[in-house]
Amino acid sequence: MMFFSLPAGCMVWWLLVVVGSGGLLLALTCGLWPFCSRILHCPWCWRACRLPHYPEQWSSTICRYHARCLRAQQAARRRRKQEAVQA
């Protein structure tokens, strides 16, 4: 005895819904996870998103974007310092 039976068209529709939602979930996971993990684990990103305060018990890992920003700032400071010494 079959407990649950659907017409063929309805089963195809449900199959499309399940496969489509799986694809959507996969796309969101692959697309949004790097962005969300960067924001959640970088205090600079946390500040840039205007979130209240970075929890102190979390590690202060800086994301690649802000690491590049820090290196650029340090290079600019070094250049200004060398120019000031030479002048």
C-alpha positions, 0 to 999 in steps of 0.5 A: 500500500502506498502512503503518498502518491502524486501525479507525475507532473507534480512529482516533476515539479517537486523534483525541480524545487528540490534540485533548484533549492539545492543549487541555490544553497550551494551557490549561496554557500560558495559565494557568500561564505568567504565574504561572511568569514572575512567579515566575521574574523577580521576586526577591520571588516567588522569596523567597516560594516559598522558593527557595535564592537569586535568580541574580545575572545575572538582571534584578531586575524586580519583578512587579505584585503586589510593585510594589503591595506596595512602593507601599503600604509607601511610602505607609504610611511617608509617612503615619507620617512626616507624622503624626510631624511634625504631632504 
